[in-house]
Amino acid sequence: MLMTAVSAAVIMGDSMIYNVLPSRVEAFGVSVGLVGVLLSANRVVRLASNSLAAWALERFGIVAPLTVAIVIAIGTTAAYGVGRGFAVLVAARVLWGIAFSVFRLTGYMVVIEESRDSNRGRIMGFFTSGVRSGSIFGVLAGGLLFDVAGKTASFLVMAGFGLLALPAVAGLHRRSDDEPRALAAASSTMPPSVSPHSDATTRDRTDGKRKWLWNVLVSPVPELSVGERRRVLTLCFTYFCFHLVMNGVLVGSLGYLLSQRLPSGATILGVALGIATLNGFLISTRWIAGLAAPFFGYLGDRHGREKIVAGAIPICVIGLALLAIPETFGAAVVWLPLAFGAVAAAITALDSTIGGLAPPRRRARVMSRYATWQDVGSAIGPLAAYAVIGFASLTLVYLTGAAVLVMALAVFLTVFRLSAQDRTSGVIGT
């Protein structure tokens, strides 16, 4: 898939910065205290740029915004190499965050357009794993290049890989040309003021407060019934909880946990491992698990995506519970790769499910707001974890995270069980 190749090529420089900036901070001319600000700046700006990306794709189609985003990504990667100081780096991080909003949303849109419900999970998984392979290459090869060739040369090489994405955009021209006709057809069969669920829509419009809340949390989608909106909001909330707990709290605090539980490192099969090495290995399993996303997507297509999500959450809860108990720390380390695999499976299922619910005319808006839920969770997770660590133990942090996931599971099962009952009784159309 061309969009997969584009995203994998441009994400290498961003992934590389997560490796080399914390470990070689002096080469970038900033203080250690500013590293966290730089690494989070791209996530913070996405809270606004996701909506900007949706507007750009709706207004200009795929090709123009994607081309601009590629040029920005190449420029930011080069800036990491040739620039020094906080001002240059934070500007590059902010610009990259804006570009990434376009890449992610375009990827979602292309996958949804090119797939059917029977294979959407597999194609979404292929896109996710392809992007993740670019991240892995950026971290491993970028770190090696940095040690061998230095900062400037290594980042310029990564920027060169980004140039390879520009020819791939040409392959999307035809799809972009067909898109306005597809949207026009959708508009003719489902005008904004009339929908297959007009009664439910009318009821929603009479409730101004509920409509305002829906617009803030998800986005204006008058085509959907109350039950469908409830499912979309539940998917967004579940997505948020996964990123808040597993990608925010857990990943953000795992290194600190290892330093507390294993201050002298660990010996595995006779090999002594330092804290940084062990932490790097555990966190890398999160990305490696993402390479299996096509398989996870296939399982969801075949056996039901709701079942994948419902099965993944208990696995994550067990991992957090094991981490919370000092005596079971060894078991937790063994369990974590399985938990990260469960996260990858669940996120692939969530992406595929919401892609099927988003109406053709509103896909950009729904998917951009869905992505914002991820960014909010990933951004506040580490902040919440370290705020609690200031006055409590990591045991409380992980048990609270487990409780959040249990709550998400309860909400998810309740809403989708109600939706299944409504569909069976004919209340909600599909």
N, C-alpha and C positions, 0 to 999 in steps of 0.2 A: 504494500500500500504506500502510495507516494507520500501521504501525510505522515505516516510513521517514519519514513526516511528523513523527511524534513525536520521533524521534531527531534529525532535522535541526533541529527547532525548539529543542530543549534544549541542543544542543551549541554553539550560537553564542557564548554567553558564555565557555565554556571556550576556544574557538578564539581569541576576541578577546584573552584574557589573554596568550597567547603572542606577540601582536603588541605590545601596549602596555606590558606590564610591563617587558620588557628595555629598551625605548626611552624610557620615561617613569618610571623607577623612583622618582624623587623624589616623584611624586604619590601613591605608595602608602605612603610613610613607612618604607621598609626600605632596607637597605644593598645595594650591588651584589652582595656576596658571598653574600647569601641568595636571590638570584633563582633560581639553579640548584636550591636546596633546594625552593623553592616550586613550580617547574615540574615537579619529579620526584616530589613528595609524593603526587600522585594515582596515579602508577604503582606506587609502593612499596606503598601500602595495597591495591591491587588483587590483590597476591599472596595476601592473605587474603580480601578481599571477593568474589572470584570464587566461592569455595566457599560463602560466605554467600549470595550471590545464587542459586546452584543450589539450596541448601536452601530458600530462601524460595519459589522458583518451584514446587518439588516439593510444598511444604507448603500454600501458599496459592493456587496458580494464578498467572495472568498479571496480572490487573487490579490487585489490591491492592498487590503490590510495585512495579508500574510507576507507580501513582498516587503512592505515597510517594516514589519516585525522582524523579518530575517535580517534586514540591513541593520536594524537597531541591535539585534543580538550579536552580530559580527562586530559592530562597533564597541559594544560593552566588553566583549571578550578581549578585544585589542586594548581597550582602556585599562583593564586589569594588568596587562603586561607593561604598558608604557607609562601609565600614570602612577603617581605616588600621592599620599596624603588623603585625609578623610573626605574632603570635599569632592575630589574626583571620583573616589570609590563609591561614595554614597549616591552620587548622581548616576553612576553606572548601574548600581544595584536597583535604583528606582526605575530606570529605563528598562532594565531587564524584566522587572516585575510587570511592566505594562506589556512588553512583547510576549511574555509567557502567557498572559491572559488571552492574547490572540491565538497563540499556538494551541493551548489547551481547548479553548472553545471551538476553534476550527476543527480540531481532531474529533471532538464529540459530534459536531455537525456532520462531518464526512462519514463517520462510522454509522450514525443513525440513518443517513440518506442511503448508504450503500448496503445496508443490512435488512434482514427481515427478522421477525420475532423469533423464528426458529434458529437463527444463527447469530443473533446480535451479541450474545455473550462471548462467543468465540472470536468474533471480529473485534469487539471491544478489548478483549484480552490480548489479541495480537497487537493492537495499537499500544496498549499499556506496556507490554513486555518489550516492544521495539524501542519505545522511549526509554525504558529502564536500562536497556542494553547500552544506549548512548551515555547514560549517567555512569554506569559501571566503567565503561571505557574511559570516560573523562576523568574519573577518580584515579584509576590504576595507571593508565598511560600518561595522564597529566602529571601525576606525582612523580613518575619516573623521569619524564621530560624536564620537570622543574629541577630535579636533583642533578641531571646531566647537563642541560643546556642553559639553565637559569630562568629567571622570571619572564623577561621580555620575550625571548625566543619561544618558550613553551606556550605562552598564551597566544602568540601570533600564529603558531602552528594550529592551535585549537580554533582560532578565528578562520584559518584557511579551510578547515573542515566545514565550517559554517557556510562558506561560499558554495560548497557542493549542493546546498539546499536550493539555491536559486534556480538551476535548471529544472529541478523537480516541480517547481511551481507551475511551469508551462504545461505540465500534464494535467493540472487542475483547471485549466482555462475552459475546457469543454464542459466540465461539470458546473463551473461558475456561469457559463452561458445558458445552461439548461435550468439553472436554479430559479431565475425570475419566472419562467414559464410554469415551473412546478408550483411556485407560490401563488401564481395567478390562478391556476387550476384549483388549488386548495381554497383560495378566497371565493371562487365562484361556487364551490360546493358547500362552503361553510362560512358565510359572511359573519363579520364581527358581531352583528346584532342578533343573529339567529344561529342556534346550534342544536344538535341532536338532544341536548339536555336543557331545552329552553326553560322548562318549569323550574329546574334547580337553579339555573342562572338567574331567573327573575327573583327567586327567593333570596339569593345572595345579594342582589343589588338593593333589595329593600333594607338590608342590614348594613348600614354605612360603616359601622364600627368594625364588623367582621371583614368587610371588604378592604378597609384600610389596613387591618392587620395582615390579611393575606398578601396584599400588594407589597408590604414591607418585607415579609418573611420569604416569599417565593417570587412573586411578580404578577402583574395583571394578566390573567388567563381566563377570560369570560367563557371560552369554549368548554371548559371542564365543569363537570357536576361537582356537588359538594363532596361526594364520596371519592372522586378522583383527586380533588384538591387535597383531601385528607391524606390520601396515599402519597402524593407528591411531598407534602409537608413532613410526613413520617419518614420518607426516604432521606430528605434533607437533614432531619434531626438525627437519624441513625448514622448518616455519613459524618455529621459533626461530632458525634460521640466517639466514633472510631478514631478520628484524627485528633480530637482533644486528648483522649486517654492513651492510645497506642502509639501515635506518631508525635504527640506533644509531650505528655507527662512521662511516658515510659522512655522513649528515645532520648528526651532531653535530660532525664535524671539518671540514666543507666550508668554512665561513667562515674557519677558521684556515688551511686550505690556500690559499685565495684571497689572504689577507693575506700569505702567504709567497711565492707565485708572482707575484702582481700587486700589489705594495705601493702602487703609484700608481694603481690602478684599471685600467680597460680602455676602449678606444675601439672601438665596434662600429658600422659603417656611418656613421662620422663623428660618432657620439654618445658623449660621455664618460660612463662609468658608474663609480660608486663601488663599493667592495667590498660594502657592505651591499645596494645595489641589485642587483648581479649575483648575490650569494648568495640574496637573496630571490626573484629570478626563477628561479634553478635549483631551489631547494627547492619553489617553488610548482608547478613542473611535476610534482612527485610527486602533489600533490593534483589537479591538472588531469587527469593521466593516470587517476586514479581515476574520473573521470566516464565513462570509456569501459568501465567494468567490465561493464555489461550486454552489450556486444559481445564482450568477452573471455569472459564466461560462455557466450555463444552458441557461440563457437568451441570451448570445452571440451565443451559438450553435444554438438556435432556431430562433432568430430574426436577427442575423447578428452582428458580432463583431465590424465592423466599426460603426454601429449605436450606440453601447454602448460607444465607445470612443467619438464620436461626441456629444452624449448627456451628457457625464460626464464633459467635459471641461466647458460648460457654467455654470454648477452648481458650479464648483470651482471658476470661475470668479466672480460670484455673491457673494460668500463668501468672497473673497478678497476685493471686492468693499465695502461690508458692514464693514469690518474691517478698511478700509481706512478712513471711515467717523466716527468721534467720536460720533455723534448723533445716529448712528445706531448700536452702539456697542452691545447692548442687543440682537438685532436681529441677529447679527453676531455670538454670542455665541450659540444661538439656531440653527443657520444654519450650524455651523461647523461639527457636527456629520454627517449631510447629505453630506457635501462636502467630508469628509473622506471616506464615503461609496462610493461616486462617484469615488474617487481615486482608491479604492480597485477594483471596477468593471472595470475601464479602464485598470488598470495594468493586471488584469486577461485576458482581451480581447487582449491586446498587446502581452502578453506572448504566448497566444494560436495562434495568427495570425502569428507571426514570426516563431513559431515552425513548422507551416505548410509550410512555404516558404523555410526553411533551407534544402538543399539537404542532403540525408543520409550520404554521404561521408564527408560532411563539417559541420555537426551539431555542433560538439564541438567548432569549430572555430567561427562560426556565433554566437552561444549562448554566448560564452565567451566574445566576443566583445560587444554584446548587454548588457551583465551584466556590462561591464566596463562603458558604457554610464550612467548607473544608479549610479555607484560609483562616477563618476566624478560630476554628478549633486548633489548628496547628500553631497559630500565633499565641493564643492565651494558655495553651497547655503547659509549656515550660515555665511561663510566668507564675501560673497558679501553683505548680509543683514547688518551685523554689520559695514562693511566699509561705507555703505551709511548712516547708523544711525549716524556716526561720524560727518557728516556735513549736514544732511537733516533729514526729519521727517519720521516716520513710514508710514504716508500716502503715500509718494512717493515710499517707498519700496513695499507696497502692490499693488499700482496701476501699478508699473512697472512689478510686478509678474503677474498681471492680463493681461497686454499687451503681455507678453511672451506667456502665454497660448492662447490668441487670435491668435497670430502669428502661434503657433503650430497647432491650429485648422484649420486655413486657409491653411497651407501647407498640412496637413493631408487630408482634403476634396479635395483639388485640385489634389493631386497625386492619391488618390484612385478613384476619378471620372475619371481621365484620364486612369487609369489602367482598370476600368470597361469598358470604351469605347473601349480600345484596345482589350480586351478579346472578346467583342461582335463582333468586326470587324475581329477577328482572327489574330491580330498582335502578341499577347502574348499567349503562351500556358500555361495551368495550370497543 
